[in-house]
């Protein structure tokens, strides 16, 4: 049972890491687009894309925290098994 639970935690942590990476990519794209708009003098468009970048970054951070928490649960299970 513990091995199945540990495997599930590994899978969940990996999924959170993958989702966080995707959100980071979206944030980077939004930052680049914001910079392009600002270079063209489109401050409103730049601010809009910068706001999207912040949303993506915040979501990526939350997903990374969840992945870290899942990884911590795995380590805790491993420590219990080694006792």
C-alpha positions in Angstrom: 0.0 0.0 0.0 2.8 2.4 0.9 4.5 1.8 -2.5 1.3 2.6 -4.4 0.8 5.7 -2.3 4.4 6.8 -2.9 4.1 6.1 -6.6 0.9 8.3 -6.7 2.8 11.1 -4.9 5.6 10.9 -7.4 3.1 11.1 -10.3 1.4 14.1 -8.7 4.6 15.9 -8.0 5.8 15.3 -11.6 2.5 16.6 -12.9 2.7 19.8 -10.8 6.3 20.3 -12.0 5.2 19.9 -15.6 2.3 22.3 -15.2 4.5 24.9 -13.4 7.0 24.7 -16.3 4.1 25.4 -18.8 3.0 28.4 -16.7 6.6 29.7 -16.7 6.7 29.4 -20.5 3.4 31.3 -20.8 4.7 34.0 -18.4 7.9 34.3 -20.5 5.9 34.7 -23.7 3.6 37.3 -22.1 6.7 39.2 -20.8 8.2 39.2 -24.3 4.9 40.4 -25.8 4.6 43.1 -23.2 8.1 44.3 -24.0 7.3 44.4 -27.8 4.2 46.5 -27.1 6.1 48.9 -24.9 8.8 49.2 -27.5 6.1 50.2 -30.0 4.7 52.8 -27.6 1.6 50.8 -26.8 1.7 51.2 -23.0 -1.8 49.9 -22.5 -1.1 46.7 -24.5 2.2 46.3 -22.6 0.5 46.7 -19.2 -2.2 44.1 -20.2 0.4 41.5 -21.2 2.5 42.3 -18.2 -0.5 41.6 -16.0 -1.0 38.3 -17.8 2.6 37.5 -17.2 2.2 38.1 -13.5 -0.8 35.8 -13.3 1.0 33.0 -15.1 4.0 33.5 -12.8 1.9 33.4 -9.7 0.2 30.3 -10.9 3.5 28.7 -11.7 4.8 29.5 -8.2 1.7 27.9 -6.6 2.1 24.7 -8.7 5.8 24.6 -7.8 4.9 24.8 -4.1 2.5 22.0 -4.5 5.1 19.9 -6.3 7.6 20.6 -3.4 5.0 19.6 -0.8 4.3 16.3 -2.7 8.1 15.7 -2.8 8.3 16.4 1.0 5.5 13.8 1.5 7.5 11.3 -0.5 10.6 11.9 1.6 8.6 11.5 4.8 7.2 8.1 3.5 10.8 7.0 2.7 11.9 7.9 6.2 9.1 5.9 7.7 10.0 2.9 5.6 13.6 3.1 6.6 12.7 2.8 10.4 
